Amino acid sequence: MGKHRTAQQDAIFIAFMERHPMIAINYLKGDKLVPMLMDIAKELQDMNRQTRLNAQRTEANTDALLALGTQISDLMQQQLKERKRLNAVMEKFVHKMETTD
């Protein structure tokens, strides 16, 4: 893998050279070369676009998970408060029942 290139980029370069061996041996020049180079440029742009989209999705998913975690935490706190309140009510009820006997 070359400097500052990913394995996916290297795979695109290798596949390109395999499809166009005349470029690999530096045989083609000029007007014939430009359309072929536009082909690899498009592949690399498409890969970069997909990488950006994946990063955006990952960030959105992370934000959504954090929001859900906060909501769950809030619900658990509410549930805990309600349990404490109900326990206090039950204790008062039990105490009242014990004193009336």
N, C-alpha and C positions, 0 to 999 in steps of 0.2 A: 504494500500500500504506500503510495506517495505521500509526501508531506502535505498536511492539511486536507487530505482526501479520506473519505470514508470507504469502507469495503464495498458499499453499494455503488459509489461513484467509480471505483476501480472496476467493478463488474461491468458497468456501462461502457467504460473505455475499452475493456477487453472484448466485449461483445461487438462493439463498433469496429475494432480492428480486425476481428474475425470475419465480419460481414464485408469489410472493405480492405482486403489484403494489399491492394495496390498503394493505399495510403500508408500502411504499416511499413512498407519497404521504401517509402518516399518516392514513388514512381509517378503519382498523379500530381499535377500542378495546375494553378490558374483556375479557369472557369469551371472545369470539371470538379474541382475540389470544393468549391463554395457550397453547392447544394448538400454535399455529404457532411460538411462541417455544420451546416444548419440543422441537419438531422440529429447529430449528437448534442448540439446546443439545446434543441427542443427536449430531448430526453432528460438532460440534466435539469432544465427548468421545471419540467414536470415532476421530477423527483424532489426538487427543492420545494415546490408548491405543496406536494403531498406531505413533506416533512413539516412545513409550517402549519398545515391544516391539522396534522396529528398533534403538534405542540399546543395549538389553540384548543383542540378537543380535550387534551389532557388537563390543561389549565382550567377549562370550564368544568370538567368532571371533578377536579380537586376542589374547586370552589363550591360545587354542589354538595360534595361529601362533607365539607366543613360546615356548610349550612345545615345539613341534615344532622350532623353530630351535635351542633348547638341546639337544634330543636329537640333532639332526643334527650340531651342533658337537661334542658328546661322542663320537659315533661317528667323526667325522673325526679327532679327537684319538687315539682308540684305534687307528684304521687307521694313522695316522702312526707311532705307537709300534711297532705290529706290523711296519710296513715297515722301520723302523730296526733292529728286532731281527733280521728276516730278512736284511737287508743285512749285519749283523755276522756272522751265521751263514755267509752266502755268502762273505764276505771270509776268514773262518777256513778255510773249505773250499778256496777258491782258493789261499790261502797254503800250506795243507797239501799240496795237489796239486803246487804249484810246488816245494816243498822235497823231496818224495819223488822227483822226477824227477832 
